[in-house]
Amino acid sequence: MENQSEKAVSGLKHLLSICNDGKEGYKNAAENVDSADLKALLHTYSIQRAEFASSLKTCIHQCGGDPDNNEGGPLGAIHRAWIDIKTALTSNDNKAVLDACITGEKAAIEAYDNVLEDTSISTETRQLLTTQRTGIQESLRNVEALEHQFTS
């Protein structure tokens, strides 16, 4: 049976993977939209996820784990490949890119919620995760509003 510290590290590593996926996903999405404003916003979210990942690496290290994940997870790679395929077929369709971003953000929020259920994580780590989750929720709201704008 996994001890509490190992469980916390495992959850944090999963979030690290998700943040790396988000960083790469937003970077990829920014390259596949034609609006300069949208490109800038998506690039900003990529940088935000890189900062989240850096903070998570520190937490993992403080919990005695090895934050060895610099890339996204296998599901993130599949999601990024899906964005590549979808944008290739839709010729820089901003709505299609935003739809893919929404899917990724919803998955990230769910992952954060799962890790936040772990009672063994420290108060400091819980505050960090809550702040990051709030940032992701804000990004989701913004992307959903933009997606609606491109639908109209």
FIDRENNU-149628 format. One record per atom (N, C-alpha, C, CB): residue in one letter; atom name; x, y, z. Coordinates in nm, 3 decimals, padded with zeros to 5 digits, always signed. Glycine has a CB too. Layout:
BEGIN
REC res atom       u       v       w
REC   A   CA       X       Y       Z
...
% end
This chain:
BEGIN
REC res atom       u       v       w
REC   M    N +00.084 -00.118 +00.000
REC   M   CA +00.000 +00.000 +00.000
REC   M    C +00.089 +00.125 +00.000
REC   M   CB -00.096 +00.000 +00.123
REC   E    N +00.049 +00.221 -00.078
REC   E   CA +00.122 +00.345 -00.093
REC   E    C +00.107 +00.430 +00.034
REC   E   CB +00.073 +00.422 -00.217
REC   N    N +00.220 +00.482 +00.086
REC   N   CA +00.206 +00.568 +00.205
REC   N    C +00.160 +00.707 +00.163
REC   N   CB +00.340 +00.576 +00.283
REC   Q    N +00.123 +00.790 +00.261
REC   Q   CA +00.064 +00.921 +00.233
REC   Q    C +00.158 +01.010 +00.153
REC   Q   CB +00.025 +00.990 +00.362
REC   S    N +00.286 +01.010 +00.187
REC   S   CA +00.382 +01.094 +00.116
REC   S    C +00.395 +01.051 -00.030
REC   S   CB +00.520 +01.088 +00.185
REC   E    N +00.401 +00.920 -00.053
REC   E   CA +00.410 +00.869 -00.189
REC   E    C +00.284 +00.905 -00.268
REC   E   CB +00.431 +00.717 -00.189
REC   K    N +00.169 +00.899 -00.202
REC   K   CA +00.043 +00.934 -00.267
REC   K    C +00.043 +01.082 -00.306
REC   K   CB -00.078 +00.902 -00.174
REC   A    N +00.090 +01.167 -00.215
REC   A   CA +00.096 +01.311 -00.244
REC   A    C +00.191 +01.338 -00.360
REC   A   CB +00.141 +01.389 -00.120
REC   V    N +00.308 +01.276 -00.359
REC   V   CA +00.405 +01.295 -00.466
REC   V    C +00.347 +01.246 -00.599
REC   V   CB +00.538 +01.221 -00.434
REC   S    N +00.280 +01.133 -00.596
REC   S   CA +00.219 +01.080 -00.718
REC   S    C +00.116 +01.178 -00.774
REC   S   CB +00.153 +00.944 -00.689
REC   G    N +00.033 +01.233 -00.688
REC   G   CA -00.067 +01.331 -00.733
REC   G    C -00.003 +01.456 -00.789
REC   G   CB -00.158 +01.368 -00.619
REC   L    N +00.101 +01.505 -00.722
REC   L   CA +00.171 +01.625 -00.768
REC   L    C +00.241 +01.599 -00.902
REC   L   CB +00.273 +01.670 -00.663
REC   K    N +00.297 +01.480 -00.918
REC   K   CA +00.361 +01.446 -01.046
REC   K    C +00.257 +01.441 -01.158
REC   K   CB +00.434 +01.310 -01.036
REC   H    N +00.139 +01.392 -01.127
REC   H   CA +00.032 +01.389 -01.227
REC   H    C -00.004 +01.533 -01.268
REC   H   CB -00.093 +01.315 -01.171
REC   L    N -00.014 +01.622 -01.170
REC   L   CA -00.044 +01.762 -01.202
REC   L    C +00.070 +01.827 -01.280
REC   L   CB -00.070 +01.841 -01.073
REC   L    N +00.194 +01.790 -01.247
REC   L   CA +00.309 +01.840 -01.322
REC   L    C +00.298 +01.799 -01.469
REC   L   CB +00.441 +01.787 -01.260
REC   S    N +00.262 +01.674 -01.491
REC   S   CA +00.244 +01.625 -01.627
REC   S    C +00.135 +01.703 -01.699
REC   S   CB +00.210 +01.475 -01.625
REC   I    N +00.025 +01.728 -01.628
REC   I   CA -00.085 +01.804 -01.687
REC   I    C -00.043 +01.947 -01.719
REC   I   CB -00.206 +01.804 -01.593
REC   C    N +00.032 +02.010 -01.630
REC   C   CA +00.080 +02.146 -01.658
REC   C    C +00.175 +02.149 -01.777
REC   C   CB +00.150 +02.204 -01.534
REC   N    N +00.261 +02.048 -01.786
REC   N   CA +00.349 +02.041 -01.902
REC   N    C +00.268 +02.019 -02.029
REC   N   CB +00.452 +01.928 -01.884
REC   D    N +00.163 +01.937 -02.020
REC   D   CA +00.074 +01.917 -02.135
REC   D    C +00.009 +02.049 -02.174
REC   D   CB -00.034 +01.812 -02.103
REC   G    N -00.038 +02.123 -02.073
REC   G   CA -00.101 +02.252 -02.100
REC   G    C -00.005 +02.351 -02.163
REC   G   CB -00.158 +02.310 -01.973
REC   K    N +00.118 +02.353 -02.112
REC   K   CA +00.221 +02.442 -02.168
REC   K    C +00.242 +02.412 -02.315
REC   K   CB +00.354 +02.426 -02.090
REC   E    N +00.261 +02.285 -02.347
REC   E   CA +00.284 +02.245 -02.486
REC   E    C +00.158 +02.262 -02.571
REC   E   CB +00.332 +02.099 -02.492
REC   G    N +00.042 +02.229 -02.511
REC   G   CA -00.084 +02.242 -02.584
REC   G    C -00.113 +02.386 -02.621
REC   G   CB -00.198 +02.186 -02.500
REC   Y    N -00.095 +02.478 -02.527
REC   Y   CA -00.119 +02.619 -02.556
REC   Y    C -00.016 +02.674 -02.655
REC   Y   CB -00.117 +02.701 -02.427
REC   K    N +00.107 +02.628 -02.643
REC   K   CA +00.210 +02.671 -02.738
REC   K    C +00.170 +02.627 -02.878
REC   K   CB +00.350 +02.613 -02.700
REC   N    N +00.128 +02.501 -02.889
REC   N   CA +00.085 +02.446 -03.017
REC   N    C -00.038 +02.521 -03.068
REC   N   CB +00.054 +02.296 -03.004
REC   A    N -00.134 +02.546 -02.978
REC   A   CA -00.257 +02.615 -03.018
REC   A    C -00.225 +02.756 -03.069
REC   A   CB -00.355 +02.623 -02.898
REC   A    N -00.133 +02.825 -03.003
REC   A   CA -00.096 +02.961 -03.046
REC   A    C -00.040 +02.961 -03.188
REC   A   CB +00.006 +03.021 -02.949
REC   E    N +00.026 +02.852 -03.223
REC   E   CA +00.083 +02.841 -03.357
REC   E    C -00.023 +02.809 -03.462
REC   E   CB +00.191 +02.734 -03.359
REC   N    N -00.143 +02.771 -03.418
REC   N   CA -00.244 +02.726 -03.512
REC   N    C -00.369 +02.814 -03.516
REC   N   CB -00.284 +02.586 -03.477
REC   V    N -00.355 +02.938 -03.473
REC   V   CA -00.466 +03.033 -03.486
REC   V    C -00.419 +03.150 -03.572
REC   V   CB -00.514 +03.082 -03.345
REC   D    N -00.514 +03.218 -03.632
REC   D   CA -00.477 +03.328 -03.721
REC   D    C -00.494 +03.466 -03.659
REC   D   CB -00.558 +03.320 -03.846
REC   S    N -00.559 +03.475 -03.544
REC   S   CA -00.581 +03.603 -03.476
REC   S    C -00.459 +03.636 -03.390
REC   S   CB -00.709 +03.598 -03.389
REC   A    N -00.402 +03.754 -03.411
REC   A   CA -00.285 +03.796 -03.332
REC   A    C -00.318 +03.806 -03.183
REC   A   CB -00.232 +03.932 -03.384
REC   D    N -00.435 +03.858 -03.151
REC   D   CA -00.475 +03.869 -03.011
REC   D    C -00.490 +03.732 -02.947
REC   D   CB -00.606 +03.947 -02.998
REC   L    N -00.553 +03.641 -03.018
REC   L   CA -00.572 +03.505 -02.967
REC   L    C -00.437 +03.435 -02.952
REC   L   CB -00.664 +03.425 -03.061
REC   K    N -00.351 +03.454 -03.048
REC   K   CA -00.216 +03.397 -03.044
REC   K    C -00.143 +03.443 -02.917
REC   K   CB -00.135 +03.436 -03.171
REC   A    N -00.152 +03.573 -02.888
REC   A   CA -00.086 +03.630 -02.769
REC   A    C -00.145 +03.572 -02.641
REC   A   CB -00.098 +03.784 -02.769
REC   L    N -00.277 +03.561 -02.635
REC   L   CA -00.341 +03.506 -02.515
REC   L    C -00.300 +03.361 -02.492
REC   L   CB -00.494 +03.516 -02.527
REC   L    N -00.302 +03.281 -02.597
REC   L   CA -00.265 +03.140 -02.584
REC   L    C -00.118 +03.126 -02.543
REC   L   CB -00.291 +03.064 -02.717
REC   H    N -00.034 +03.212 -02.595
REC   H   CA +00.107 +03.211 -02.556
REC   H    C +00.121 +03.246 -02.406
REC   H   CB +00.189 +03.312 -02.642
REC   T    N +00.041 +03.341 -02.359
REC   T   CA +00.042 +03.377 -02.217
REC   T    C +00.003 +03.258 -02.131
REC   T   CB -00.054 +03.495 -02.191
REC   Y    N -00.098 +03.183 -02.173
REC   Y   CA -00.139 +03.065 -02.097
REC   Y    C -00.031 +02.957 -02.098
REC   Y   CB -00.270 +03.008 -02.154
REC   S    N +00.044 +02.946 -02.207
REC   S   CA +00.156 +02.851 -02.213
REC   S    C +00.262 +02.888 -02.108
REC   S   CB +00.218 +02.849 -02.356
REC   I    N +00.292 +03.016 -02.098
REC   I   CA +00.389 +03.064 -01.999
REC   I    C +00.336 +03.039 -01.857
REC   I   CB +00.420 +03.215 -02.020
REC   Q    N +00.207 +03.065 -01.836
REC   Q   CA +00.147 +03.041 -01.705
REC   Q    C +00.164 +02.895 -01.664
REC   Q   CB -00.003 +03.079 -01.707
REC   R    N +00.138 +02.804 -01.757
REC   R   CA +00.151 +02.661 -01.724
REC   R    C +00.295 +02.623 -01.696
REC   R   CB +00.095 +02.575 -01.838
REC   A    N +00.391 +02.686 -01.763
REC   A   CA +00.532 +02.660 -01.734
REC   A    C +00.565 +02.705 -01.592
REC   A   CB +00.624 +02.734 -01.837
REC   E    N +00.508 +02.819 -01.550
REC   E   CA +00.529 +02.867 -01.413
REC   E    C +00.463 +02.773 -01.311
REC   E   CB +00.472 +03.009 -01.398
REC   F    N +00.343 +02.723 -01.344
REC   F   CA +00.276 +02.627 -01.256
REC   F    C +00.364 +02.502 -01.241
REC   F   CB +00.136 +02.589 -01.312
REC   A    N +00.419 +02.455 -01.353
REC   A   CA +00.502 +02.335 -01.351
REC   A    C +00.625 +02.356 -01.263
REC   A   CB +00.545 +02.296 -01.494
REC   S    N +00.686 +02.473 -01.273
REC   S   CA +00.803 +02.503 -01.192
REC   S    C +00.770 +02.498 -01.042
REC   S   CB +00.860 +02.641 -01.230
REC   S    N +00.656 +02.555 -01.006
REC   S   CA +00.613 +02.552 -00.865
REC   S    C +00.585 +02.410 -00.819
REC   S   CB +00.489 +02.639 -00.845
REC   L    N +00.525 +02.331 -00.906
REC   L   CA +00.495 +02.192 -00.870
REC   L    C +00.623 +02.111 -00.852
REC   L   CB +00.407 +02.127 -00.978
REC   K    N +00.724 +02.138 -00.933
REC   K   CA +00.852 +02.069 -00.917
REC   K    C +00.911 +02.096 -00.779
REC   K   CB +00.952 +02.113 -01.027
REC   T    N +00.900 +02.221 -00.735
REC   T   CA +00.949 +02.256 -00.602
REC   T    C +00.873 +02.178 -00.495
REC   T   CB +00.935 +02.408 -00.577
REC   C    N +00.741 +02.171 -00.508
REC   C   CA +00.659 +02.097 -00.411
REC   C    C +00.696 +01.949 -00.409
REC   C   CB +00.509 +02.112 -00.443
REC   I    N +00.715 +01.892 -00.525
REC   I   CA +00.750 +01.749 -00.534
REC   I    C +00.884 +01.726 -00.465
REC   I   CB +00.757 +01.703 -00.683
REC   H    N +00.978 +01.813 -00.491
REC   H   CA +01.110 +01.800 -00.428
REC   H    C +01.098 +01.812 -00.276
REC   H   CB +01.207 +01.908 -00.482
REC   Q    N +01.017 +01.907 -00.228
REC   Q   CA +00.998 +01.925 -00.084
REC   Q    C +00.931 +01.804 -00.019
REC   Q   CB +00.915 +02.050 -00.058
REC   C    N +00.852 +01.732 -00.096
REC   C   CA +00.786 +01.611 -00.044
REC   C    C +00.877 +01.488 -00.056
REC   C   CB +00.654 +01.585 -00.120
REC   G    N +00.998 +01.507 -00.103
REC   G   CA +01.093 +01.396 -00.113
REC   G    C +01.085 +01.321 -00.244
REC   G   CB +01.070 +01.302 -00.002
REC   G    N +01.013 +01.376 -00.342
REC   G   CA +01.001 +01.311 -00.471
REC   G    C +01.098 +01.367 -00.572
REC   G   CB +00.860 +01.324 -00.524
REC   D    N +01.105 +01.301 -00.687
REC   D   CA +01.191 +01.344 -00.795
REC   D    C +01.103 +01.402 -00.907
REC   D   CB +01.280 +01.225 -00.848
REC   P    N +01.108 +01.532 -00.926
REC   P   CA +01.024 +01.595 -01.029
REC   P    C +01.087 +01.581 -01.168
REC   P   CB +01.002 +01.744 -00.996
REC   D    N +01.099 +01.459 -01.215
REC   D   CA +01.173 +01.432 -01.338
REC   D    C +01.094 +01.451 -01.466
REC   D   CB +01.224 +01.295 -01.333
REC   N    N +00.970 +01.495 -01.460
REC   N   CA +00.888 +01.508 -01.580
REC   N    C +00.899 +01.648 -01.638
REC   N   CB +00.742 +01.476 -01.547
REC   N    N +00.970 +01.660 -01.750
REC   N   CA +00.980 +01.789 -01.819
REC   N    C +00.887 +01.797 -01.939
REC   N   CB +01.122 +01.814 -01.864
REC   E    N +00.829 +01.686 -01.974
REC   E   CA +00.737 +01.680 -02.087
REC   E    C +00.599 +01.645 -02.034
REC   E   CB +00.784 +01.576 -02.193
REC   G    N +00.501 +01.652 -02.120
REC   G   CA +00.366 +01.614 -02.082
REC   G    C +00.353 +01.463 -02.077
REC   G   CB +00.263 +01.674 -02.179
REC   G    N +00.240 +01.417 -02.032
REC   G   CA +00.212 +01.275 -02.026
REC   G    C +00.167 +01.221 -02.160
REC   G   CB +00.107 +01.246 -01.921
REC   P    N +00.149 +01.088 -02.170
REC   P   CA +00.110 +01.028 -02.297
REC   P    C -00.027 +01.077 -02.345
REC   P   CB +00.108 +00.877 -02.283
REC   L    N -00.120 +01.100 -02.255
REC   L   CA -00.251 +01.150 -02.297
REC   L    C -00.239 +01.292 -02.350
REC   L   CB -00.351 +01.145 -02.182
REC   G    N -00.150 +01.371 -02.290
REC   G   CA -00.127 +01.507 -02.339
REC   G    C -00.068 +01.505 -02.479
REC   G   CB -00.035 +01.583 -02.244
REC   A    N +00.024 +01.413 -02.504
REC   A   CA +00.083 +01.401 -02.637
REC   A    C -00.024 +01.365 -02.739
REC   A   CB +00.195 +01.295 -02.637
REC   I    N -00.114 +01.278 -02.700
REC   I   CA -00.224 +01.241 -02.789
REC   I    C -00.313 +01.363 -02.814
REC   I   CB -00.307 +01.124 -02.729
REC   H    N -00.343 +01.438 -02.709
REC   H   CA -00.427 +01.557 -02.722
REC   H    C -00.361 +01.659 -02.814
REC   H   CB -00.455 +01.619 -02.584
REC   R    N -00.228 +01.681 -02.798
REC   R   CA -00.158 +01.776 -02.884
REC   R    C -00.158 +01.728 -03.028
REC   R   CB -00.015 +01.797 -02.835
REC   A    N -00.140 +01.598 -03.048
REC   A   CA -00.145 +01.543 -03.184
REC   A    C -00.284 +01.564 -03.244
REC   A   CB -00.109 +01.392 -03.184
REC   W    N -00.386 +01.548 -03.162
REC   W   CA -00.523 +01.570 -03.208
REC   W    C -00.541 +01.715 -03.251
REC   W   CB -00.625 +01.532 -03.098
REC   I    N -00.485 +01.810 -03.174
REC   I   CA -00.493 +01.951 -03.213
REC   I    C -00.424 +01.971 -03.348
REC   I   CB -00.430 +02.042 -03.104
REC   D    N -00.306 +01.908 -03.367
REC   D   CA -00.234 +01.919 -03.494
REC   D    C -00.320 +01.870 -03.610
REC   D   CB -00.104 +01.841 -03.488
REC   I    N -00.381 +01.754 -03.591
REC   I   CA -00.464 +01.695 -03.697
REC   I    C -00.586 +01.783 -03.724
REC   I   CB -00.508 +01.552 -03.659
REC   K    N -00.652 +01.822 -03.618
REC   K   CA -00.774 +01.901 -03.633
REC   K    C -00.744 +02.034 -03.701
REC   K   CB -00.840 +01.925 -03.496
REC   T    N -00.637 +02.100 -03.662
REC   T   CA -00.606 +02.230 -03.723
REC   T    C -00.560 +02.213 -03.867
REC   T   CB -00.498 +02.303 -03.642
REC   A    N -00.492 +02.103 -03.897
REC   A   CA -00.451 +02.078 -04.036
REC   A    C -00.574 +02.060 -04.125
REC   A   CB -00.360 +01.952 -04.044
REC   L    N -00.674 +01.995 -04.073
REC   L   CA -00.795 +01.970 -04.151
REC   L    C -00.886 +02.092 -04.159
REC   L   CB -00.872 +01.854 -04.091
REC   T    N -00.880 +02.179 -04.060
REC   T   CA -00.971 +02.292 -04.057
REC   T    C -00.901 +02.423 -04.094
REC   T   CB -01.033 +02.305 -03.920
REC   S    N -00.775 +02.416 -04.133
REC   S   CA -00.703 +02.533 -04.180
REC   S    C -00.709 +02.651 -04.083
REC   S   CB -00.757 +02.575 -04.314
REC   N    N -00.640 +02.634 -03.973
REC   N   CA -00.631 +02.737 -03.870
REC   N    C -00.768 +02.786 -03.824
REC   N   CB -00.550 +02.854 -03.921
REC   D    N -00.855 +02.694 -03.795
REC   D   CA -00.989 +02.724 -03.746
REC   D    C -00.980 +02.758 -03.598
REC   D   CB -01.087 +02.605 -03.771
REC   N    N -00.995 +02.887 -03.567
REC   N   CA -00.981 +02.932 -03.428
REC   N    C -01.077 +02.858 -03.335
REC   N   CB -01.006 +03.082 -03.419
REC   K    N -01.200 +02.836 -03.378
REC   K   CA -01.299 +02.768 -03.294
REC   K    C -01.254 +02.625 -03.263
REC   K   CB -01.437 +02.766 -03.363
REC   A    N -01.201 +02.555 -03.362
REC   A   CA -01.155 +02.418 -03.339
REC   A    C -01.042 +02.413 -03.238
REC   A   CB -01.111 +02.354 -03.470
REC   V    N -00.949 +02.507 -03.248
REC   V   CA -00.837 +02.514 -03.153
REC   V    C -00.890 +02.543 -03.013
REC   V   CB -00.735 +02.622 -03.196
REC   L    N -00.982 +02.639 -03.003
REC   L   CA -01.037 +02.674 -02.872
REC   L    C -01.115 +02.558 -02.811
REC   L   CB -01.127 +02.797 -02.884
REC   D    N -01.189 +02.484 -02.894
REC   D   CA -01.260 +02.366 -02.845
REC   D    C -01.163 +02.266 -02.781
REC   D   CB -01.338 +02.298 -02.960
REC   A    N -01.050 +02.246 -02.846
REC   A   CA -00.949 +02.154 -02.793
REC   A    C -00.892 +02.207 -02.662
REC   A   CB -00.836 +02.132 -02.895
REC   C    N -00.871 +02.337 -02.653
REC   C   CA -00.821 +02.398 -02.528
REC   C    C -00.921 +02.380 -02.415
REC   C   CB -00.791 +02.548 -02.549
REC   I    N -01.048 +02.395 -02.445
REC   I   CA -01.154 +02.377 -02.344
REC   I    C -01.151 +02.235 -02.289
REC   I   CB -01.294 +02.409 -02.404
REC   T    N -01.136 +02.138 -02.377
REC   T   CA -01.128 +01.998 -02.335
REC   T    C -01.011 +01.978 -02.239
REC   T   CB -01.113 +01.905 -02.457
REC   G    N -00.896 +02.035 -02.273
REC   G   CA -00.778 +02.021 -02.188
REC   G    C -00.795 +02.088 -02.053
REC   G   CB -00.658 +02.079 -02.257
REC   E    N -00.857 +02.206 -02.052
REC   E   CA -00.877 +02.278 -01.927
REC   E    C -00.973 +02.204 -01.834
REC   E   CB -00.930 +02.417 -01.955
REC   K    N -01.078 +02.149 -01.889
REC   K   CA -01.173 +02.073 -01.806
REC   K    C -01.105 +01.952 -01.744
REC   K   CB -01.295 +02.029 -01.890
REC   A    N -01.021 +01.885 -01.821
REC   A   CA -00.947 +01.769 -01.768
REC   A    C -00.850 +01.813 -01.659
REC   A   CB -00.871 +01.698 -01.881
REC   A    N -00.786 +01.928 -01.676
REC   A   CA -00.691 +01.978 -01.575
REC   A    C -00.764 +02.010 -01.445
REC   A   CB -00.617 +02.103 -01.628
REC   I    N -00.878 +02.075 -01.454
REC   I   CA -00.955 +02.108 -01.333
REC   I    C -00.996 +01.982 -01.259
REC   I   CB -01.080 +02.192 -01.369
REC   E    N -01.039 +01.882 -01.333
REC   E   CA -01.077 +01.755 -01.271
REC   E    C -00.958 +01.691 -01.199
REC   E   CB -01.134 +01.657 -01.377
REC   A    N -00.841 +01.696 -01.261
REC   A   CA -00.721 +01.639 -01.199
REC   A    C -00.684 +01.715 -01.072
REC   A   CB -00.603 +01.642 -01.297
REC   Y    N -00.692 +01.847 -01.076
REC   Y   CA -00.664 +01.927 -00.957
REC   Y    C -00.762 +01.893 -00.846
REC   Y   CB -00.669 +02.077 -00.989
REC   D    N -00.890 +01.881 -00.881
REC   D   CA -00.991 +01.846 -00.781
REC   D    C -00.959 +01.712 -00.715
REC   D   CB -01.131 +01.841 -00.846
REC   N    N -00.916 +01.616 -00.794
REC   N   CA -00.881 +01.483 -00.739
REC   N    C -00.765 +01.491 -00.642
REC   N   CB -00.848 +01.385 -00.852
REC   V    N -00.662 +01.567 -00.677
REC   V   CA -00.545 +01.578 -00.590
REC   V    C -00.581 +01.657 -00.464
REC   V   CB -00.427 +01.646 -00.664
REC   L    N -00.665 +01.759 -00.478
REC   L   CA -00.704 +01.839 -00.362
REC   L    C -00.786 +01.760 -00.260
REC   L   CB -00.782 +01.961 -00.408
REC   E    N -00.840 +01.646 -00.300
REC   E   CA -00.912 +01.559 -00.207
REC   E    C -00.819 +01.487 -00.111
REC   E   CB -00.995 +01.457 -00.284
REC   D    N -00.690 +01.481 -00.145
REC   D   CA -00.590 +01.412 -00.063
REC   D    C -00.565 +01.492 +00.065
REC   D   CB -00.458 +01.392 -00.141
REC   T    N -00.602 +01.437 +00.177
REC   T   CA -00.587 +01.507 +00.305
REC   T    C -00.442 +01.510 +00.355
REC   T   CB -00.674 +01.440 +00.409
REC   S    N -00.353 +01.436 +00.290
REC   S   CA -00.215 +01.431 +00.338
REC   S    C -00.129 +01.546 +00.285
REC   S   CB -00.152 +01.300 +00.300
REC   I    N -00.178 +01.621 +00.188
REC   I   CA -00.094 +01.729 +00.136
REC   I    C -00.093 +01.846 +00.236
REC   I   CB -00.146 +01.776 -00.003
REC   S    N +00.019 +01.913 +00.240
REC   S   CA +00.037 +02.021 +00.337
REC   S    C -00.053 +02.140 +00.304
REC   S   CB +00.184 +02.066 +00.341
REC   T    N -00.073 +02.224 +00.402
REC   T   CA -00.154 +02.345 +00.385
REC   T    C -00.094 +02.434 +00.277
REC   T   CB -00.166 +02.422 +00.518
REC   E    N +00.039 +02.448 +00.280
REC   E   CA +00.108 +02.532 +00.181
REC   E    C +00.086 +02.478 +00.040
REC   E   CB +00.258 +02.539 +00.212
REC   T    N +00.100 +02.346 +00.024
REC   T   CA +00.079 +02.285 -00.107
REC   T    C -00.066 +02.299 -00.150
REC   T   CB +00.120 +02.136 -00.104
REC   R    N -00.158 +02.279 -00.058
REC   R   CA -00.301 +02.292 -00.088
REC   R    C -00.332 +02.434 -00.137
REC   R   CB -00.386 +02.259 +00.037
REC   Q    N -00.271 +02.536 -00.073
REC   Q   CA -00.294 +02.674 -00.116
REC   Q    C -00.240 +02.697 -00.257
REC   Q   CB -00.226 +02.773 -00.017
REC   L    N -00.122 +02.642 -00.285
REC   L   CA -00.064 +02.654 -00.419
REC   L    C -00.156 +02.590 -00.522
REC   L   CB +00.076 +02.590 -00.423
REC   L    N -00.201 +02.467 -00.493
REC   L   CA -00.286 +02.396 -00.588
REC   L    C -00.419 +02.468 -00.609
REC   L   CB -00.312 +02.254 -00.539
REC   T    N -00.473 +02.524 -00.503
REC   T   CA -00.600 +02.598 -00.513
REC   T    C -00.581 +02.722 -00.601
REC   T   CB -00.651 +02.639 -00.373
REC   T    N -00.470 +02.792 -00.581
REC   T   CA -00.440 +02.910 -00.663
REC   T    C -00.423 +02.872 -00.809
REC   T   CB -00.313 +02.981 -00.611
REC   Q    N -00.350 +02.763 -00.835
REC   Q   CA -00.331 +02.718 -00.973
REC   Q    C -00.464 +02.677 -01.035
REC   Q   CB -00.231 +02.601 -00.978
REC   R    N -00.546 +02.604 -00.959
REC   R   CA -00.676 +02.561 -01.010
REC   R    C -00.761 +02.682 -01.046
REC   R   CB -00.750 +02.472 -00.906
REC   T    N -00.757 +02.786 -00.963
REC   T   CA -00.832 +02.910 -00.990
REC   T    C -00.783 +02.973 -01.121
REC   T   CB -00.817 +03.010 -00.873
REC   G    N -00.652 +02.972 -01.142
REC   G   CA -00.596 +03.025 -01.267
REC   G    C -00.644 +02.947 -01.388
REC   G   CB -00.444 +03.022 -01.262
REC   I    N -00.650 +02.816 -01.374
REC   I   CA -00.698 +02.731 -01.484
REC   I    C -00.847 +02.757 -01.508
REC   I   CB -00.674 +02.581 -01.452
REC   Q    N -00.923 +02.772 -01.401
REC   Q   CA -01.067 +02.801 -01.413
REC   Q    C -01.088 +02.935 -01.487
REC   Q   CB -01.135 +02.806 -01.274
REC   E    N -01.007 +03.035 -01.455
REC   E   CA -01.016 +03.165 -01.524
REC   E    C -00.982 +03.149 -01.672
REC   E   CB -00.921 +03.268 -01.458
REC   S    N -00.879 +03.072 -01.701
REC   S   CA -00.842 +03.047 -01.840
REC   S    C -00.957 +02.979 -01.914
REC   S   CB -00.714 +02.960 -01.847
REC   L    N -01.017 +02.881 -01.848
REC   L   CA -01.130 +02.810 -01.909
REC   L    C -01.243 +02.907 -01.941
REC   L   CB -01.180 +02.698 -01.815
REC   R    N -01.279 +02.992 -01.846
REC   R   CA -01.386 +03.090 -01.871
REC   R    C -01.351 +03.181 -01.989
REC   R   CB -01.411 +03.175 -01.745
REC   N    N -01.227 +03.227 -01.995
REC   N   CA -01.186 +03.313 -02.106
REC   N    C -01.191 +03.240 -02.240
REC   N   CB -01.044 +03.366 -02.081
REC   V    N -01.141 +03.118 -02.242
REC   V   CA -01.139 +03.041 -02.366
REC   V    C -01.282 +03.008 -02.410
REC   V   CB -01.056 +02.911 -02.348
REC   E    N -01.368 +02.974 -02.314
REC   E   CA -01.508 +02.946 -02.350
REC   E    C -01.575 +03.071 -02.408
REC   E   CB -01.586 +02.897 -02.226
REC   A    N -01.548 +03.188 -02.351
REC   A   CA -01.605 +03.312 -02.403
REC   A    C -01.554 +03.340 -02.545
REC   A   CB -01.571 +03.431 -02.310
REC   L    N -01.425 +03.315 -02.567
REC   L   CA -01.369 +03.335 -02.700
REC   L    C -01.426 +03.235 -02.800
REC   L   CB -01.217 +03.324 -02.695
REC   E    N -01.443 +03.112 -02.754
REC   E   CA -01.500 +03.008 -02.841
REC   E    C -01.640 +03.048 -02.883
REC   E   CB -01.502 +02.869 -02.770
REC   H    N -01.717 +03.101 -02.790
REC   H   CA -01.852 +03.148 -02.821
REC   H    C -01.847 +03.263 -02.923
REC   H   CB -01.924 +03.194 -02.691
REC   Q    N -01.749 +03.349 -02.906
REC   Q   CA -01.731 +03.463 -02.997
REC   Q    C -01.705 +03.415 -03.140
REC   Q   CB -01.616 +03.553 -02.948
REC   F    N -01.624 +03.309 -03.154
REC   F   CA -01.591 +03.258 -03.287
REC   F    C -01.704 +03.175 -03.345
REC   F   CB -01.465 +03.175 -03.282
REC   T    N -01.800 +03.134 -03.261
REC   T   CA -01.918 +03.060 -03.307
REC   T    C -02.020 +03.155 -03.368
REC   T   CB -01.981 +02.979 -03.192
REC   S    N -02.025 +03.276 -03.313
REC   S   CA -02.126 +03.374 -03.356
REC   S    C -02.098 +03.430 -03.493
REC   S   CB -02.134 +03.486 -03.259
% end
